[in-house]
Amino acid sequence: MRLVKQLVAVVAVTFVGSQGILAVQGNTWLTLALGVLTAVAALGAYAWVVPRTERREVTELARAGAGARTARGMLIGFGMFAAVIVNIAFLGGYHVDGLGSVSGAVALFGFMAAAATTEELIFRGVLFRVVEERMGTWIALLLTGVVFGLMHLTNPDASLWGAVAIAIEAGFMLAACYAATRNLWVPIGLHFGWNFAASGIFSVVVSGNGESKGLLDSTMSGPALLTGGDFGPEGSLYTVAAGVVLTLVFLWLAHRRGHLVPRRRRAVGAEPATATVS
């Protein structure tokens, strides 16, 4: 039941916040404010519900070092996406036509702050963490990564390949990032840095959600395997390759730090353990 209670708490805040953001679309400052407020409220909901359902301190959201960890994640996410765009541009798939919209970038900052925070709390903070306790790191990474990819099939220009790409380059990578760091600040920062770089700076399609109006006025052209087609650069083979590399790096760090959790096994004939949380 703790899984259900935690999901309900965070998803409820996510739903209310997303509806508010949709209602003020077109208003830069309200979008920014509601996006940041949704992120803060989701963090508060998680920090409130976990101690009450697990009887423990929420160490994965410890305040000490939170800013530095989030910034580190943002740098990784921005660097990863910038490397992808540079490679696509080198082959003629990305073109900058001029300056874009500062107000658009500001609004996207709020929108992406809400999206990155709520998705990480749901998928890595609740789903991955709870599944990992029972089934181990490897199965939890696989299951939650696939679910994360499938979730993106509901996007406007989604495709099966896009969902597979998201599962590999984001679902697996972000779960591995959490396993390596054992905090949610780095994955949240990484997720935000990636999404804001794509939308707020380079102004490309994000996960099939249509073109973004960020700081640069840009266009993409060329083979879908290079540019990602209608799904955006997240459907590019360059992005998948970058995601795989980072996933392996994070898993290596998790192994080196002793953070990989083995699957729990119950002795044959043993009685099931009595639950200690409600």
Backbone bond lengths (Angstrom), bond angles and torsions (degrees), N, CA, C in turn:
res aa  C-N    CA-C-N  psi(-1)  N-CA   C-N-CA  omega(-1)  CA-C   N-CA-C  phi
1 M - - - 1.457 - - 1.521 112.76 -
2 R 1.336 116.91 -24.67 1.473 117.63 -179.84 1.515 110.88 -62.76
3 L 1.345 117.28 -35.99 1.462 120.88 177.88 1.523 109.98 -60.49
4 V 1.319 116.75 -45.62 1.468 121.31 -179.37 1.521 110.38 -64.72
5 K 1.317 116.86 -46.43 1.466 120.48 -177.90 1.525 111.81 -62.27
6 Q 1.336 116.02 -42.27 1.461 119.17 -179.97 1.526 111.38 -67.45
7 L 1.327 116.36 -41.90 1.462 119.48 178.02 1.515 111.51 -63.06
8 V 1.320 116.97 -44.00 1.466 120.69 -179.30 1.522 110.75 -59.67
9 A 1.335 116.55 -43.87 1.464 120.43 -177.99 1.523 111.61 -62.81
10 V 1.336 117.15 -48.60 1.466 120.44 -176.62 1.526 111.28 -74.41
11 V 1.332 117.20 -40.33 1.472 120.25 -179.68 1.524 110.66 -65.76
12 A 1.327 117.92 -36.12 1.466 120.65 178.98 1.524 110.86 -61.31
13 V 1.331 116.26 -45.72 1.465 120.27 177.90 1.528 110.21 -64.35
14 T 1.330 116.74 -41.05 1.462 121.75 179.63 1.523 110.62 -60.88
15 F 1.332 116.85 -44.69 1.467 120.65 -178.25 1.522 111.65 -64.51
16 V 1.322 116.32 -47.56 1.467 119.91 -179.79 1.527 110.73 -62.54
17 G 1.336 116.20 -44.51 1.460 120.02 179.97 1.513 112.38 -63.72
18 S 1.338 117.40 -42.73 1.470 120.43 -179.25 1.516 111.37 -65.12
19 Q 1.320 116.56 -37.15 1.468 119.12 178.04 1.530 110.96 -66.52
20 G 1.326 116.05 -37.62 1.460 119.45 177.30 1.511 112.01 -65.76
21 I 1.329 116.55 -41.44 1.470 121.07 179.16 1.522 110.50 -64.14
22 L 1.335 116.97 -42.13 1.466 120.36 178.08 1.529 111.33 -63.26
23 A 1.327 116.22 -34.94 1.464 120.53 -177.51 1.524 112.89 -69.29
24 V 1.339 117.21 -24.43 1.470 119.60 -177.25 1.527 111.58 -109.88
25 Q 1.327 117.34 17.15 1.460 120.12 177.86 1.523 110.15 -53.75
26 G 1.329 115.59 134.73 1.461 120.18 -177.52 1.511 112.25 102.21
27 N 1.331 117.10 -19.92 1.468 121.33 177.09 1.528 107.85 -102.17
28 T 1.314 116.36 107.45 1.458 121.66 -173.22 1.516 113.31 -56.86
29 W 1.321 116.22 -52.53 1.459 119.37 -171.40 1.520 112.71 -74.95
30 L 1.329 117.74 -32.96 1.456 119.44 175.97 1.524 110.79 -69.37
31 T 1.332 117.02 -36.79 1.461 120.28 176.87 1.525 110.41 -63.81
32 L 1.329 116.33 -43.96 1.463 120.68 177.15 1.522 110.53 -60.50
33 A 1.326 116.81 -48.82 1.459 121.16 -176.54 1.525 111.78 -63.84
34 L 1.329 117.17 -46.39 1.459 120.48 -178.78 1.525 111.89 -68.68
35 G 1.341 116.03 -33.71 1.458 118.98 177.33 1.517 111.79 -64.47
36 V 1.326 116.20 -48.20 1.466 120.44 179.06 1.529 110.21 -64.99
37 L 1.346 117.10 -41.05 1.468 120.90 179.20 1.524 111.01 -62.19
38 T 1.332 117.19 -40.15 1.469 120.59 178.21 1.521 110.78 -63.10
39 A 1.324 116.62 -42.52 1.465 120.51 178.73 1.532 110.52 -61.45
40 V 1.328 116.62 -46.35 1.471 121.12 -179.38 1.531 110.52 -64.73
41 A 1.342 116.98 -42.94 1.463 120.64 -179.51 1.523 111.34 -64.95
42 A 1.341 117.35 -38.02 1.467 120.72 178.62 1.527 110.46 -65.51
43 L 1.333 116.63 -42.63 1.467 120.45 176.49 1.530 110.49 -60.65
44 G 1.335 115.83 -41.37 1.456 120.13 178.33 1.515 112.42 -64.38
45 A 1.341 116.78 -41.04 1.460 120.65 179.16 1.523 110.95 -63.28
46 Y 1.327 116.27 -42.99 1.469 121.06 178.85 1.530 110.15 -63.73
47 A 1.331 116.19 -46.78 1.462 120.67 -178.89 1.529 111.71 -65.87
48 W 1.327 116.87 -22.52 1.476 120.96 178.26 1.518 112.13 -84.63
49 V 1.338 117.46 -43.18 1.462 120.21 -171.52 1.528 112.92 -80.93
50 V 1.335 118.21 -34.16 1.469 119.35 -176.15 1.533 112.20 -63.97
51 P 1.330 120.90 -47.87 1.472 119.02 179.30 1.529 112.66 -61.32
52 R 1.332 116.89 -29.87 1.457 120.33 -178.52 1.522 113.51 -80.31
53 T 1.304 117.43 -18.47 1.465 120.48 179.32 1.524 112.75 -107.08
54 E 1.331 117.41 -15.76 1.469 120.30 -177.95 1.522 113.74 -123.95
55 R 1.334 116.77 -6.20 1.472 121.37 177.73 1.528 111.97 54.58
56 R 1.321 116.46 50.67 1.460 120.51 -179.88 1.517 109.71 -151.31
57 E 1.322 115.16 166.52 1.458 121.19 175.24 1.531 109.03 -78.26
58 V 1.327 116.57 141.99 1.468 120.95 -177.82 1.528 108.52 -85.05
59 T 1.313 116.46 77.61 1.461 121.11 -176.05 1.525 112.62 -68.20
60 E 1.329 117.77 -25.22 1.464 120.19 -179.33 1.525 112.42 -70.46
61 L 1.347 116.54 -11.78 1.468 120.70 175.16 1.533 110.31 -123.28
62 A 1.305 116.49 33.80 1.462 120.48 179.31 1.524 110.44 -59.25
63 R 1.310 116.39 137.31 1.469 120.50 -177.22 1.521 112.22 -71.38
64 A 1.323 116.71 -32.92 1.467 120.31 -179.61 1.525 109.76 -62.57
65 G 1.330 115.85 120.53 1.458 120.72 178.42 1.513 114.97 78.88
66 A 1.330 117.70 6.40 1.469 120.72 -177.05 1.521 111.94 -60.88
67 G 1.322 116.73 -43.85 1.461 120.31 -178.77 1.517 112.67 -62.64
68 A 1.326 116.26 -45.71 1.465 120.63 -179.27 1.521 110.96 -65.55
69 R 1.322 116.92 -39.67 1.464 120.29 179.99 1.526 111.45 -67.61
70 T 1.324 116.28 -41.39 1.462 119.37 177.83 1.519 110.78 -63.76
71 A 1.325 116.67 -43.17 1.462 121.12 178.76 1.521 111.13 -62.70
72 R 1.326 117.12 -39.52 1.463 120.88 177.65 1.528 110.82 -61.44
73 G 1.321 115.49 -43.81 1.451 119.40 177.92 1.523 112.32 -63.70
74 M 1.334 116.26 -40.20 1.465 120.62 178.78 1.523 111.31 -61.70
75 L 1.323 116.35 -41.73 1.466 120.20 178.74 1.526 111.28 -63.44
76 I 1.328 116.43 -40.26 1.464 119.76 178.67 1.520 110.11 -64.95
77 G 1.336 116.53 -46.54 1.461 120.48 -179.29 1.509 112.51 -63.30
78 F 1.340 116.68 -44.78 1.462 119.91 179.17 1.523 110.49 -65.12
79 G 1.340 116.79 -43.45 1.456 120.15 -179.18 1.517 112.05 -63.17
80 M 1.317 116.33 -39.53 1.456 120.53 179.18 1.522 110.85 -62.73
81 F 1.345 116.15 -47.31 1.465 117.96 -177.67 1.524 111.43 -69.82
82 A 1.323 116.60 -38.89 1.466 119.53 178.71 1.528 110.40 -60.86
83 A 1.333 116.98 -39.70 1.466 120.60 178.80 1.526 110.52 -63.61
84 V 1.319 116.68 -40.04 1.463 120.76 178.30 1.519 110.70 -63.21
85 I 1.338 117.13 -47.56 1.464 121.48 -178.39 1.521 111.22 -63.45
86 V 1.334 117.07 -40.60 1.470 120.53 179.10 1.525 110.19 -61.32
87 N 1.304 117.42 -41.77 1.462 120.72 179.14 1.525 111.77 -67.14
88 I 1.333 116.50 -40.41 1.465 119.85 177.83 1.528 110.02 -66.06
89 A 1.334 116.92 -42.14 1.469 121.22 179.47 1.525 111.15 -64.59
90 F 1.317 117.23 -37.00 1.466 121.35 179.63 1.523 111.56 -58.85
91 L 1.345 116.09 -32.25 1.459 120.88 178.75 1.529 112.52 -95.63
92 G 1.336 116.00 11.94 1.460 120.71 174.25 1.506 115.47 82.95
93 G 1.329 118.39 17.08 1.459 120.24 -177.47 1.510 115.21 -94.18
94 Y 1.346 117.54 -12.81 1.475 121.24 -179.31 1.506 109.06 -129.59
95 H 1.353 116.74 131.62 1.462 121.53 -177.14 1.529 109.73 -132.16
96 V 1.318 116.02 135.03 1.462 121.52 174.55 1.518 108.23 -98.37
97 D 1.333 116.24 122.09 1.464 121.75 -177.80 1.522 113.21 -99.23
98 G 1.319 117.03 -7.56 1.461 120.49 -179.85 1.518 110.17 151.93
99 L 1.336 114.86 -163.96 1.456 120.35 178.79 1.522 110.35 -82.63
100 G 1.326 115.08 148.15 1.448 120.17 -179.17 1.512 112.75 -103.02
101 S 1.325 117.03 -124.87 1.460 122.03 -173.03 1.530 111.42 -123.54
102 V 1.342 115.57 119.27 1.465 120.10 176.34 1.519 110.09 -67.91
103 S 1.340 116.62 -42.98 1.465 120.13 -179.83 1.526 110.63 -63.65
104 G 1.325 116.04 -36.67 1.459 119.51 177.11 1.513 111.46 -63.31
105 A 1.330 116.76 -40.34 1.463 121.10 179.07 1.529 110.72 -65.72
106 V 1.326 116.85 -38.46 1.468 120.82 179.71 1.527 110.36 -63.95
107 A 1.331 116.33 -45.31 1.464 120.15 178.64 1.523 110.97 -63.33
108 L 1.318 116.67 -40.60 1.458 120.65 -179.91 1.524 111.82 -66.59
109 F 1.324 117.08 -29.31 1.463 120.63 175.71 1.525 109.52 -58.01
110 G 1.337 116.58 -49.03 1.460 120.19 179.68 1.514 112.84 -65.49
111 F 1.332 115.69 -43.91 1.464 120.40 -179.12 1.520 110.92 -61.14
112 M 1.332 116.82 -46.95 1.458 120.64 -177.53 1.526 112.45 -72.54
113 A 1.325 117.48 -28.73 1.474 119.76 175.28 1.522 109.73 -62.95
114 A 1.337 116.29 -43.05 1.461 120.52 178.61 1.525 110.86 -66.40
115 A 1.331 116.89 -45.91 1.466 120.87 -177.26 1.522 111.59 -63.31
116 A 1.331 117.22 -47.52 1.465 120.66 -177.44 1.528 111.23 -64.28
117 T 1.320 116.57 -44.27 1.464 120.35 -176.68 1.518 111.48 -66.95
118 T 1.324 117.24 -49.62 1.466 119.70 -176.76 1.530 111.41 -66.19
119 E 1.322 117.56 -40.36 1.467 119.71 -179.32 1.526 111.63 -66.82
120 E 1.329 116.85 -38.15 1.467 118.54 178.23 1.525 112.07 -69.26
121 L 1.311 117.23 -38.22 1.465 119.89 177.67 1.523 110.90 -63.62
122 I 1.341 116.41 -41.30 1.468 120.39 -178.45 1.526 111.31 -72.28
123 F 1.330 116.83 -51.04 1.460 119.71 -170.90 1.522 113.98 -84.57
124 R 1.304 118.46 -40.04 1.455 119.67 -179.83 1.533 111.41 -97.28
125 G 1.328 117.01 -41.37 1.458 119.60 -178.14 1.512 113.96 -69.20
126 V 1.333 116.92 -40.54 1.462 120.12 -178.85 1.526 111.62 -101.84
127 L 1.324 117.61 -65.46 1.463 120.68 -171.70 1.528 113.19 -62.02
128 F 1.340 117.06 -56.50 1.464 119.08 -177.66 1.519 111.31 -61.02
129 R 1.312 117.38 -46.15 1.463 120.95 -174.57 1.528 111.54 -63.62
130 V 1.324 117.33 -44.57 1.463 120.35 -177.66 1.529 111.50 -71.80
131 V 1.342 116.38 -42.30 1.465 119.47 177.79 1.527 110.46 -63.89
132 E 1.334 116.58 -38.52 1.464 120.54 -179.24 1.523 111.70 -61.40
133 E 1.321 117.67 -36.79 1.457 121.02 -179.74 1.528 111.39 -58.80
134 R 1.327 116.53 -36.60 1.457 121.25 -176.92 1.522 112.91 -91.68
135 M 1.320 117.20 -39.83 1.454 121.03 -168.32 1.520 114.35 -114.59
136 G 1.318 117.67 -3.40 1.452 120.71 177.85 1.517 112.80 90.34
137 T 1.323 115.04 166.35 1.465 121.21 -174.19 1.523 112.47 -62.96
138 W 1.344 117.24 -45.13 1.462 120.06 -171.99 1.519 112.31 -65.15
139 I 1.333 117.03 -46.09 1.466 119.87 -179.95 1.524 110.44 -68.82
140 A 1.328 116.97 -39.79 1.463 120.25 178.88 1.527 110.95 -62.49
141 L 1.330 116.56 -41.50 1.462 121.11 178.52 1.525 110.34 -62.04
142 L 1.326 116.55 -45.03 1.465 120.88 -178.80 1.525 111.40 -65.34
143 L 1.328 117.35 -49.62 1.460 120.91 -175.65 1.526 112.41 -65.45
144 T 1.332 116.78 -49.19 1.463 119.02 -177.06 1.523 111.46 -70.92
145 G 1.343 117.25 -30.53 1.460 119.86 176.51 1.510 111.61 -65.38
146 V 1.332 116.50 -42.90 1.466 120.86 178.70 1.530 110.71 -64.62
147 V 1.334 116.75 -43.75 1.468 119.95 178.44 1.526 110.68 -62.20
148 F 1.323 116.38 -40.10 1.466 120.38 178.69 1.525 110.63 -61.95
149 G 1.320 117.09 -41.22 1.454 120.39 177.35 1.517 112.22 -65.90
150 L 1.336 117.08 -44.72 1.464 121.37 -179.19 1.531 111.55 -62.36
151 M 1.338 116.66 -33.66 1.455 120.13 179.37 1.527 111.36 -57.91
152 H 1.329 117.29 -31.43 1.463 121.31 -177.27 1.528 113.01 -78.67
153 L 1.337 117.09 -3.36 1.459 119.84 175.36 1.525 112.04 -69.22
154 T 1.332 117.05 -16.53 1.461 120.52 179.63 1.527 112.45 -82.67
155 N 1.330 117.94 -6.68 1.464 121.13 179.86 1.528 110.99 -70.28
156 P 1.338 117.86 153.79 1.471 122.05 -173.87 1.525 115.90 -50.86
157 D 1.328 118.63 -52.10 1.465 122.09 -177.98 1.521 111.64 -107.18
158 A 1.330 115.28 37.79 1.455 120.03 -177.97 1.524 111.11 -73.33
159 S 1.314 115.18 158.76 1.461 121.86 176.59 1.513 107.86 -146.57
160 L 1.334 116.12 163.39 1.459 119.46 179.01 1.526 110.40 -61.85
161 W 1.341 116.92 -41.09 1.459 119.66 177.89 1.530 110.82 -62.94
162 G 1.326 116.59 -40.47 1.458 119.55 178.49 1.520 111.54 -59.91
163 A 1.345 117.30 -41.62 1.458 121.20 179.27 1.529 110.79 -65.43
164 V 1.340 116.10 -40.48 1.468 120.16 177.75 1.523 110.16 -63.46
165 A 1.343 115.97 -44.43 1.463 120.49 179.99 1.526 111.31 -61.38
166 I 1.337 116.99 -44.07 1.463 121.05 179.45 1.526 110.47 -62.74
167 A 1.331 116.73 -41.23 1.465 119.89 179.22 1.523 110.89 -59.42
168 I 1.337 116.64 -43.49 1.465 121.15 -176.48 1.521 111.92 -73.50
169 E 1.334 115.76 -52.29 1.472 120.22 -169.79 1.518 113.44 -83.45
170 A 1.354 117.42 -21.20 1.461 120.45 -177.84 1.524 111.99 -119.95
171 G 1.330 117.41 -53.29 1.461 119.60 -178.79 1.512 112.85 -58.05
172 F 1.328 116.99 -50.67 1.467 120.61 179.26 1.525 111.03 -69.47
173 M 1.333 116.54 -42.45 1.461 120.16 -175.67 1.525 111.78 -64.56
174 L 1.332 117.27 -45.05 1.458 120.00 -176.88 1.523 111.35 -70.20
175 A 1.340 116.96 -34.16 1.467 119.45 174.64 1.523 110.08 -65.79
176 A 1.335 116.84 -41.86 1.464 120.62 177.71 1.523 110.69 -64.15
177 C 1.326 116.83 -36.49 1.468 121.15 177.46 1.524 110.62 -62.10
178 Y 1.333 116.27 -43.83 1.464 119.12 177.50 1.526 111.05 -64.19
179 A 1.341 116.49 -41.96 1.461 120.09 179.39 1.525 111.46 -60.84
180 A 1.327 116.35 -37.18 1.466 120.67 -178.47 1.516 112.24 -73.64
181 T 1.327 117.17 -37.66 1.467 120.72 -172.78 1.515 113.72 -99.50
182 R 1.335 116.75 -25.54 1.456 123.64 -176.40 1.523 112.42 55.89
183 N 1.321 116.11 32.74 1.455 121.49 169.01 1.518 107.50 -143.90
184 L 1.335 116.78 160.37 1.463 121.37 -178.28 1.519 112.88 -92.72
185 W 1.319 117.45 -11.41 1.469 120.00 -176.44 1.523 112.03 -66.64
186 V 1.328 117.63 -42.61 1.469 119.76 -179.70 1.530 111.32 -65.84
187 P 1.350 119.92 -48.56 1.465 118.79 176.68 1.525 113.62 -60.73
188 I 1.325 117.39 -38.04 1.467 119.96 177.55 1.529 109.83 -62.53
189 G 1.334 116.82 -46.72 1.457 120.20 178.91 1.509 112.54 -62.90
190 L 1.336 117.02 -41.38 1.460 121.51 179.66 1.525 110.63 -63.27
191 H 1.329 115.77 -47.03 1.464 121.52 179.94 1.528 110.33 -60.73
192 F 1.332 116.58 -45.28 1.460 120.33 179.63 1.524 111.21 -66.04
193 G 1.339 117.17 -45.81 1.464 120.38 -179.15 1.512 111.95 -58.25
194 W 1.329 116.30 -41.88 1.468 121.78 178.06 1.524 110.70 -63.20
195 N 1.345 116.36 -53.82 1.465 120.53 -175.61 1.521 112.63 -64.67
196 F 1.344 116.52 -40.63 1.463 118.01 -178.13 1.521 111.39 -72.75
197 A 1.328 117.09 -34.53 1.467 119.55 175.51 1.524 109.89 -60.82
198 A 1.340 116.17 -44.80 1.462 120.64 -178.41 1.517 112.09 -64.64
199 S 1.323 116.79 -46.65 1.461 120.70 -173.98 1.518 113.61 -92.81
200 G 1.321 116.39 -50.23 1.459 120.61 -172.52 1.510 114.86 -79.00
201 I 1.319 118.08 -21.57 1.467 120.34 -178.68 1.528 111.52 -112.81
202 F 1.333 116.80 -58.02 1.469 119.64 -174.82 1.527 113.43 -87.07
203 S 1.324 117.10 -8.80 1.479 122.77 172.53 1.525 113.61 55.37
204 V 1.326 116.64 52.84 1.458 120.40 178.03 1.530 109.27 -115.29
205 V 1.318 115.82 169.91 1.462 121.33 176.87 1.528 109.29 -65.13
206 V 1.323 116.48 135.68 1.460 121.37 179.21 1.524 108.90 -113.90
207 S 1.308 116.62 112.33 1.468 123.54 176.09 1.530 113.33 53.19
208 G 1.331 116.62 36.90 1.451 120.46 176.96 1.506 115.01 78.00
209 N 1.337 118.03 16.23 1.468 121.66 -176.18 1.521 114.16 -94.41
210 G 1.331 118.18 14.18 1.458 120.43 178.77 1.511 112.26 91.10
211 E 1.328 115.47 165.00 1.464 120.68 -176.65 1.527 111.79 -66.51
212 S 1.319 115.81 142.30 1.462 121.94 178.55 1.524 109.52 -99.18
213 K 1.328 115.79 152.74 1.466 121.40 177.76 1.516 108.37 -110.53
214 G 1.337 115.55 84.56 1.452 121.46 -178.74 1.510 112.36 -104.58
215 L 1.322 116.21 -153.79 1.459 120.82 -173.88 1.525 113.88 -69.26
216 L 1.332 117.24 -26.78 1.461 120.79 -179.30 1.521 110.38 -110.24
217 D 1.311 115.97 140.92 1.461 121.69 172.48 1.525 105.97 -91.66
218 S 1.322 117.00 110.23 1.460 119.81 -171.23 1.524 112.10 -133.87
219 T 1.330 115.52 163.01 1.456 122.72 174.06 1.519 108.75 -137.78
220 M 1.325 115.46 155.62 1.455 120.83 176.96 1.521 109.07 -126.31
221 S 1.315 116.19 143.74 1.465 120.89 179.34 1.519 109.04 -152.56
222 G 1.326 114.77 154.22 1.456 118.70 178.76 1.514 111.60 124.08
223 P 1.321 117.69 -175.75 1.460 122.77 -178.43 1.528 111.95 -59.41
224 A 1.326 116.12 142.99 1.463 120.76 -178.32 1.524 112.51 -61.37
225 L 1.338 117.37 -32.91 1.458 119.68 179.20 1.520 111.82 -67.07
226 L 1.343 116.86 -21.40 1.463 121.56 176.45 1.518 111.07 -88.27
227 T 1.339 116.88 -48.99 1.463 121.78 -173.00 1.526 113.89 -95.55
228 G 1.322 116.81 -18.75 1.462 120.11 -175.29 1.508 113.26 92.62
229 G 1.335 117.19 -7.34 1.460 121.08 178.04 1.520 112.71 62.46
230 D 1.327 117.00 -142.62 1.467 121.83 -177.36 1.528 112.44 -65.81
231 F 1.328 117.32 -20.15 1.460 120.57 -179.40 1.522 111.63 -79.15
232 G 1.332 117.30 -17.03 1.459 121.37 -178.22 1.518 112.22 94.37
233 P 1.330 118.13 177.59 1.469 122.75 -176.59 1.516 114.88 -56.32
234 E 1.326 117.80 -18.92 1.459 119.19 178.22 1.527 111.62 -67.65
235 G 1.332 116.62 -14.11 1.455 120.75 175.04 1.514 112.64 -95.38
236 S 1.338 117.48 5.04 1.466 122.14 -179.92 1.523 110.99 -81.08
237 L 1.318 115.93 145.16 1.462 119.85 176.05 1.524 111.36 -63.10
238 Y 1.330 117.41 -28.59 1.465 121.10 176.31 1.536 110.45 -60.86
239 T 1.336 115.38 -42.41 1.456 119.76 -178.74 1.514 111.10 -68.34
240 V 1.321 116.38 -42.54 1.466 120.03 178.23 1.529 110.07 -60.06
241 A 1.329 116.35 -43.98 1.461 120.03 179.59 1.529 111.28 -62.26
242 A 1.356 116.33 -43.20 1.463 120.03 179.06 1.522 110.94 -63.48
243 G 1.334 116.38 -40.22 1.457 120.30 178.74 1.515 112.62 -64.41
244 V 1.332 116.63 -40.13 1.463 120.95 178.76 1.531 110.49 -63.85
245 V 1.326 116.19 -43.04 1.468 120.10 179.75 1.523 110.60 -60.85
246 L 1.335 117.11 -47.13 1.467 119.78 -179.71 1.526 111.49 -66.39
247 T 1.325 116.93 -37.65 1.463 120.30 177.54 1.522 110.38 -58.82
248 L 1.327 116.79 -45.75 1.469 120.88 179.69 1.526 111.45 -64.32
249 V 1.337 116.11 -38.55 1.467 119.69 178.16 1.528 110.53 -63.49
250 F 1.338 116.61 -46.47 1.468 120.38 -179.44 1.532 111.19 -64.81
251 L 1.324 117.46 -40.22 1.461 120.12 178.88 1.525 111.23 -66.43
252 W 1.320 116.86 -36.08 1.470 120.60 175.61 1.524 110.26 -63.17
253 L 1.337 115.98 -42.82 1.461 119.86 177.80 1.529 111.34 -64.65
254 A 1.341 115.96 -41.10 1.462 119.59 179.06 1.529 110.61 -62.01
255 H 1.326 116.03 -42.06 1.471 120.43 178.16 1.531 110.63 -64.55
256 R 1.318 116.22 -45.61 1.468 120.82 -178.48 1.527 111.51 -62.65
257 R 1.329 116.39 -35.14 1.461 120.27 -178.56 1.524 112.91 -88.12
258 G 1.320 117.35 -0.47 1.460 120.90 -179.80 1.514 113.26 72.97
259 H 1.331 117.23 30.56 1.461 121.93 -175.86 1.528 114.49 -95.95
260 L 1.331 117.64 -5.62 1.471 119.40 -179.52 1.522 109.14 -76.84
261 V 1.325 115.53 129.40 1.467 121.26 -176.13 1.525 109.50 -99.94
262 P 1.350 118.44 124.00 1.469 120.40 177.80 1.518 110.77 -74.92
263 R 1.331 115.56 159.91 1.457 119.98 177.82 1.513 109.85 -69.10
264 R 1.333 115.96 135.75 1.459 120.42 178.87 1.517 109.79 -74.06
265 R 1.329 116.42 136.04 1.463 121.03 179.71 1.527 109.05 -125.02
266 R 1.333 115.17 136.97 1.464 120.75 178.56 1.524 109.03 -104.49
267 A 1.298 116.83 132.82 1.462 121.06 -179.54 1.520 110.72 -60.02
268 V 1.333 116.32 144.02 1.460 121.64 179.73 1.518 109.74 -60.39
269 G 1.333 116.39 128.60 1.456 120.93 178.59 1.509 113.90 87.44
270 A 1.341 116.69 -7.67 1.469 119.38 -179.28 1.509 109.71 -75.62
271 E 1.334 115.35 148.52 1.449 120.33 177.56 1.522 109.64 -76.14
272 P 1.354 117.72 143.82 1.466 120.10 176.55 1.511 110.86 -59.04
273 A 1.325 115.99 143.53 1.466 120.09 178.60 1.510 109.98 -68.28
274 T 1.326 115.92 144.18 1.458 120.66 177.63 1.499 110.45 -76.96
275 A 1.325 116.89 133.14 1.455 120.73 -178.17 1.522 110.12 -63.68
276 T 1.313 116.16 141.27 1.468 120.74 -179.63 1.511 112.53 -111.45
277 V 1.345 116.58 -2.63 1.457 119.73 177.95 1.511 108.26 -126.31
278 S 1.311 114.91 158.08 1.464 119.51 179.93 1.503 110.54 -116.67
